[in-house]
């Protein structure tokens, strides 16, 4: 299990998501302050800066579930990208 209330970047087989992990179920993670990251730019640099090239945030009041079955890797990040780019 991942520590809750931390910011993560979730790389799945088709997309990349960011968000604050608020709960973990058997099959999925539940995020708030979530975004779909359409373009990360240079992966290693932007994992540190959290300044991704293209960001599509979900509405702030929405919880987002990301299913574990499509997960490639998960990394904790310092800050969440909350602005649309």
CORFEN-V723225 format. One record per run of one state. SS is the DSSP state (hx for helix, st for strand, lp for the rest). FROM is the first residue (numbers start at 1). LEN is the number of residues. If there is no record, write none. Layout:
SS_FROM_LEN, SS_FROM_LEN
This chain:
lp_1_6, st_7_6, lp_13_3, st_16_9, lp_25_3, st_28_12, lp_40_3, hx_43_7, lp_50_4, st_54_4, lp_58_6, st_64_4, hx_68_3, st_71_6, lp_77_9
